[in-house]
Amino acid sequence: MRRMVLPGIARVSGASMEPTLHAGDLLLVLWGARARVGSLALVRLPRDEHGASRPIAVKRVTGTDPADPGRWWVERDNPRAGVDSWTVGSLAQEAILARVLLRIACRRRPFA
């Protein structure tokens, strides 16, 4: 059965993908698209240690889990901010919500 793939727009919040992306950047995404190694993706990370859900996050897909090729390893670009598979482990295919196609606008900058 084929997955429904729909275009959409997402806004970056947080600093976990700096310097690649910054808070406020707009992204063109494909909701429902499969992960690709090397691409950025919108993902649903597991609940935190207190059971609270985390917001949808942008992460880099770096490969499949060596112990389970049906799961994905995702990483942040900024080692000083955010959460990734080094913290929460690999993600199931269902946790990959969208593939990022491109950044369509940069963060808001004050006028000079």
N, C-alpha and C positions, 0 to 999 in steps of 0.2 A: 504494500500500500504506500502510495506517495504522500509525502508530508506537504502540507500547505505552506507555501513560502510567500511572505508578504513584505513589501518595503515599508520602512518606517524611519522615524527620527528619534534619537535619544540625546540627552544632554549629560555631559560628564560632570560628576561632582566628586570632590576629594582629590587627593594627590598621589594615589597609588600607581598611576600610569605616567607620571612625569619622568622624563621630559617629553615623551611622545605626545601625550594629551594633557590638557590642563582643565581645571574646573571651569565650566561654562562653555567648553567646546561642544559643537553640535556634530552628531555622527549620523550618516546614512547607514542604515542596517537592514538586513534581511531576516525578519522574524521567521523562525522555523528552519533556517538553513543549517546544514550540518557543519560541524567544526572542521577546520583545515589547519594543519600544523603550520605555525608561523603567522597565522591570522589573529586578529583581535576578535573577541566575542563578548556578548553580554551573557553573564552567567548568574545562576542562583546558587550562592554559596550555602553550605550547611548552617544550621542554627549555631549560635555562639554557645559558650560554656554554661550560660544561664538559661538556655532554651529560647532565647529571643531570636527572631528571624533577622537576617541581614538584608540590606537593600540589594537590588540587582546591581552587579558590578561589571566593569569592563576589565578583562584580563587577556593576556597573550596565551594562545594555545601552543604549548611547546612539544606536545607529543602524547602518545597513549601511555597508560600506566604499564610498566613492564610486567607487573604481576597480574594484570587484568586488561588486555588490549581493548575491551569494550568500554573502558573508562578513560577520561581525558585528564591530562596534567596541565594546569593553567598557572601562570605566574604574573606577578606585577612587574613593572619596569623600575619602580622606585623601591629600593630595598629598605627605606626608612619609613614607609607608610603603607598601610593596608594589610590585607590578608590574601593568601594564595594557597596553592596546593602544598607548599612546604609547611603550612600551618594546619590545613583542614583535610589534606589528602586529595586523591583524585576525585573527579566528578563523573557522575553517570551521564550518559548521552542526554537524558531528559533535562539535566541542569544547564545544558548549552541552549540558551533561548534564542540567540540571534548571532549572525556573523556581521562584523563591522566591515562595510565596503570602503568608506572613506570619511574623512573629516570634512564637513561642508562649511564650517565657520569656526573661527578661532574665538577664544575667550573674549569677553568684553574688556575693552581697554578704554580708559578715560580719554576724552578729547583733550588735545593740547591747547 
